[in-house]
Amino acid sequence: MAGTLYLCATPIGNLEDITYRVLRTLKEVDLIAAEDTRNSIKLLNHFEIQTPMTSYHEFNKIEKAYQLVEKLKEGKNIALITDAGTPGISDPGEDIVRICYEEGIEVTSLPGAAACITALTMSGRPTRRFAFEAFLPKDKKERAAVLEELKNETRTIILYEAPHHLLKTVKELLEALGDRELTVCRELTKKHEEKIQTTFSALLSYYEEKEPRGEYVLVICGKSREEIVKEQQASWEEMSIEEHMAHYEAQGIDHKEAMKLVAKDRGVSKRDIYQYLVK
């Protein structure tokens, strides 16, 4: 019988944030695939785990995934761990999971720490709906496209950022999204854990005199629906009613339905639009 791929969540800082189930699994599997073996050996040594390790990271994720799948087909059980947190979240774990499904290999996840959820729950920002973007893309065009999509995002937005890129990213966010409220979380679960409720502009001022240090999670307030409606109404009001009608009629919408849509966009009655057009 084929083996199982175990996605094992590891601590994001405090070593006590690991489950008994993960520890038992790491000891019992035949092989541990780690994002960085030099980093993971510290965790394994701390818990006296002697299971063999191999590397599985961004630069070998496809080729190595198929090699690991072959071992799984031979009946070996493999645990996948990331540098910190839950495999598959902002790391190459998603690729081996996809390939395992394609090859008919059993996959299961052993839950535990995840920086995005840890930051969100302690942020004081709305938690019911959120959009996790991890690190913004490095490619300029793709990065600009993502920022454009986030402009009207109503859900709480969660981003990761490294200290040496923090100020550049915050400046881009300020320019793209406006001066939003956010909570900045740093050094999560560690001795010097820090949470700051602030705004983009205040955060830039704060770090003008203080060097950013540690890994950051930005929990950013989404745009209110009321603000979106106001902006949309303002953009429609820049058009003449004739232009507004033409906008909908060019889409094949009949005259009466177009009047309804124009009235709704402008926050007036259909009768008001009708009377204007008659005059």
C-alpha positions as CSV (number, residue, x, y, z in Angstrom):
1,M,0.0,0.0,0.0
2,A,1.1,3.6,-0.7
3,G,2.2,5.8,2.2
4,T,0.7,9.0,3.4
5,L,2.0,12.6,3.2
6,Y,1.6,14.4,6.5
7,L,1.5,18.2,6.5
8,C,2.9,19.0,9.9
9,A,2.6,22.5,11.4
10,T,5.7,23.6,13.3
11,P,6.1,26.6,15.7
12,I,6.4,30.1,14.3
13,G,8.6,31.2,17.2
14,N,7.8,29.6,20.6
15,L,8.8,25.9,20.5
16,E,6.0,25.0,22.9
17,D,3.5,25.7,20.1
18,I,3.8,22.2,18.6
19,T,1.2,19.5,19.1
20,Y,1.8,16.0,20.6
21,R,0.4,14.6,17.4
22,V,3.0,16.4,15.2
23,L,5.8,15.3,17.5
24,R,4.7,11.6,17.4
25,T,4.3,11.8,13.6
26,L,7.7,13.3,13.1
27,K,9.2,10.4,15.0
28,E,7.2,7.7,13.3
29,V,7.4,8.6,9.6
30,D,10.1,7.2,7.4
31,L,11.3,10.6,6.1
32,I,10.9,14.3,6.8
33,A,10.9,16.8,3.9
34,A,11.9,20.2,5.2
35,E,12.0,23.6,3.5
36,D,15.4,24.3,5.1
37,T,17.2,21.4,6.8
38,R,19.6,23.7,8.5
39,N,16.8,25.4,10.2
40,S,14.7,22.3,10.9
41,I,17.5,20.3,12.5
42,K,17.4,22.7,15.4
43,L,13.7,21.8,16.0
44,L,14.4,18.1,15.6
45,N,17.3,18.2,18.0
46,H,15.3,20.1,20.6
47,F,12.7,17.3,20.6
48,E,15.2,14.5,20.1
49,I,13.8,13.4,16.8
50,Q,16.2,11.4,14.7
51,T,14.1,10.7,11.6
52,P,16.1,11.2,8.3
53,M,15.5,14.6,6.6
54,T,15.6,15.7,3.0
55,S,15.2,19.2,1.5
56,Y,12.1,20.3,-0.3
57,H,12.0,24.0,-1.2
58,E,11.0,26.6,-3.8
59,F,13.9,25.8,-6.2
60,N,13.4,22.0,-6.4
61,K,9.6,21.8,-5.6
62,I,8.5,20.1,-8.8
63,E,11.3,17.7,-9.5
64,K,11.7,16.8,-5.8
65,A,7.9,16.4,-5.4
66,Y,7.9,13.6,-8.0
67,Q,10.8,11.9,-6.2
68,L,9.0,12.0,-2.9
69,V,5.8,10.7,-4.6
70,E,7.8,7.7,-5.8
71,K,8.8,7.0,-2.2
72,L,5.2,7.3,-1.1
73,K,4.2,4.9,-3.8
74,E,6.7,2.4,-2.3
75,G,4.8,2.6,1.0
76,K,7.0,5.2,2.8
77,N,5.3,7.7,5.0
78,I,6.6,11.3,4.7
79,A,6.1,14.4,6.9
80,L,6.4,17.8,5.2
81,I,7.5,20.7,7.4
82,T,8.1,24.4,6.5
83,D,10.6,26.8,8.2
84,A,7.8,27.9,10.5
85,G,4.0,27.4,10.5
86,T,1.7,25.3,8.4
87,P,3.0,23.8,5.1
88,G,1.2,24.9,2.0
89,I,0.6,28.4,3.4
90,S,2.9,30.8,1.4
91,D,5.4,28.0,0.6
92,P,5.9,25.3,-2.0
93,G,3.9,22.7,0.0
94,E,0.8,23.4,-2.2
95,D,2.6,21.9,-5.2
96,I,3.5,18.5,-3.7
97,V,-0.1,18.3,-2.3
98,R,-1.5,18.9,-5.8
99,I,0.8,16.3,-7.3
100,C,-0.1,13.8,-4.6
101,Y,-3.8,14.1,-5.5
102,E,-2.9,13.6,-9.2
103,E,-1.0,10.5,-8.3
104,G,-3.6,9.1,-5.9
105,I,-1.5,9.5,-2.7
106,E,-3.2,10.1,0.6
107,V,-2.6,13.5,2.1
108,T,-3.6,14.7,5.6
109,S,-2.9,17.9,7.6
110,L,-1.8,18.1,11.2
111,P,-3.0,21.5,12.3
112,G,-1.0,24.0,14.4
113,A,0.6,27.4,14.2
114,A,0.1,29.8,11.2
115,A,1.4,33.4,11.4
116,C,-1.5,34.8,9.4
117,I,-4.2,33.4,11.7
118,T,-2.2,34.2,14.9
119,A,-1.8,37.9,13.8
120,L,-5.4,38.2,12.6
121,T,-6.9,37.0,15.9
122,M,-4.8,39.3,18.0
123,S,-5.1,42.3,15.7
124,G,-8.3,43.8,16.9
125,R,-9.5,44.1,13.3
126,P,-12.6,42.3,11.8
127,T,-12.0,38.6,11.6
128,R,-15.2,37.2,10.0
129,R,-14.0,37.8,6.4
130,F,-10.4,38.2,5.4
131,A,-8.2,38.1,2.3
132,F,-4.7,36.5,2.8
133,E,-2.2,37.8,0.2
134,A,1.0,36.5,1.9
135,F,4.0,38.4,0.3
136,L,3.2,40.8,-2.5
137,P,4.6,39.6,-5.9
138,K,8.1,40.7,-6.8
139,D,7.2,41.2,-10.5
140,K,6.3,44.9,-11.0
141,K,3.3,44.3,-13.3
142,E,1.9,41.5,-11.1
143,R,2.5,43.5,-8.0
144,A,0.7,46.5,-9.5
145,A,-2.2,44.3,-10.5
146,V,-2.6,42.9,-7.0
147,L,-2.5,46.3,-5.4
148,E,-5.2,47.5,-7.9
149,E,-7.4,44.5,-6.9
150,L,-7.0,45.4,-3.2
151,K,-8.1,49.0,-3.6
152,N,-11.8,48.0,-3.2
153,E,-11.3,44.9,-1.0
154,T,-13.9,45.0,1.8
155,R,-12.4,42.1,3.7
156,T,-9.6,42.5,6.2
157,I,-6.3,42.1,4.3
158,I,-3.3,40.1,5.6
159,L,0.2,40.6,4.2
160,Y,3.6,39.2,5.1
161,E,6.8,41.4,4.8
162,A,10.5,41.1,5.6
163,P,12.0,44.0,7.6
164,H,14.3,45.2,4.8
165,H,11.3,45.6,2.4
166,L,8.8,46.9,5.0
167,L,9.0,50.7,4.3
168,K,8.9,50.3,0.5
169,T,5.8,48.1,0.8
170,V,4.0,50.4,3.2
171,K,4.7,53.4,0.9
172,E,3.2,51.4,-2.0
173,L,0.2,50.4,0.1
174,L,-0.4,54.0,1.2
175,E,-0.3,55.2,-2.4
176,A,-2.6,52.4,-3.7
177,L,-5.1,52.0,-0.9
178,G,-5.1,55.4,0.9
179,D,-4.2,55.9,4.5
180,R,-5.8,52.8,6.0
181,E,-5.9,51.6,9.6
182,L,-3.9,48.4,10.3
183,T,-2.3,46.4,13.0
184,V,1.4,45.6,12.6
185,C,2.4,42.3,14.2
186,R,6.1,41.4,14.8
187,E,8.0,38.5,16.3
188,L,4.8,36.5,16.9
189,T,4.9,34.1,19.9
190,K,8.4,35.2,20.8
191,K,9.7,37.1,23.8
192,H,9.6,40.5,22.1
193,E,6.3,40.0,20.4
194,E,4.8,43.4,19.3
195,K,1.4,44.6,18.1
196,I,0.8,48.2,17.0
197,Q,-2.5,49.6,15.9
198,T,-1.7,52.4,13.5
199,T,-2.1,53.8,10.0
200,F,0.2,53.6,7.0
201,S,1.3,57.2,7.3
202,A,2.0,56.9,11.1
203,L,3.8,53.7,10.5
204,L,6.2,55.3,8.0
205,S,6.9,58.1,10.5
206,Y,7.5,55.6,13.3
207,Y,10.1,53.7,11.3
208,E,11.9,56.9,10.1
209,E,13.8,56.8,13.4
210,K,13.6,53.1,14.2
211,E,15.0,50.3,12.0
212,P,12.5,47.5,11.2
213,R,13.5,44.2,12.7
214,G,11.9,40.7,12.6
215,E,9.3,39.2,10.4
216,Y,6.1,41.3,9.9
217,V,2.4,40.5,9.4
218,L,0.3,43.5,8.4
219,V,-3.4,43.2,9.2
220,I,-5.1,45.9,7.2
221,C,-8.7,47.1,7.4
222,G,-10.8,46.6,4.3
223,K,-12.6,49.4,2.6
224,S,-16.1,50.1,3.8
225,R,-19.0,49.4,1.4
226,E,-20.4,52.8,2.2
227,E,-17.1,54.4,1.0
228,I,-17.2,52.3,-2.2
229,V,-20.8,53.4,-3.0
230,K,-19.9,57.1,-2.4
231,E,-17.0,56.8,-4.8
232,Q,-19.1,55.1,-7.4
233,Q,-21.8,57.7,-7.2
234,A,-19.1,60.5,-7.4
235,S,-17.7,58.9,-10.6
236,W,-21.2,58.6,-12.2
237,E,-22.0,62.2,-11.3
238,E,-18.9,63.3,-13.4
239,M,-20.8,62.0,-16.4
240,S,-23.8,63.7,-18.0
241,I,-27.1,61.8,-17.7
242,E,-26.9,61.3,-21.5
243,E,-23.4,59.8,-21.3
244,H,-24.6,57.6,-18.4
245,M,-27.5,56.3,-20.4
246,A,-25.3,55.7,-23.4
247,H,-23.0,53.6,-21.2
248,Y,-25.7,51.1,-20.5
249,E,-27.4,51.2,-23.9
250,A,-24.1,50.4,-25.6
251,Q,-24.2,47.1,-23.7
252,G,-27.5,46.2,-25.3
253,I,-29.7,47.2,-22.3
254,D,-33.1,48.7,-23.4
255,H,-34.0,52.3,-22.7
256,K,-36.3,51.7,-19.7
257,E,-33.9,49.3,-17.9
258,A,-31.0,51.8,-18.6
259,M,-33.1,54.5,-16.9
260,K,-33.5,52.3,-13.8
261,L,-29.8,51.6,-13.6
262,V,-28.8,55.2,-14.0
263,A,-31.3,56.2,-11.3
264,K,-29.9,53.6,-9.0
265,D,-26.3,54.6,-9.7
266,R,-27.1,58.3,-8.9
267,G,-29.3,57.6,-5.9
268,V,-32.4,59.3,-7.5
269,S,-35.8,58.0,-8.7
270,K,-36.4,56.7,-12.2
271,R,-39.0,59.4,-12.6
272,D,-36.3,62.1,-12.1
273,I,-34.2,60.6,-14.9
274,Y,-37.3,60.3,-17.1
275,Q,-38.3,63.9,-16.6
276,Y,-34.7,65.1,-17.3
277,L,-34.6,63.2,-20.5
278,V,-38.0,64.4,-21.7
279,K,-37.0,68.0,-21.1
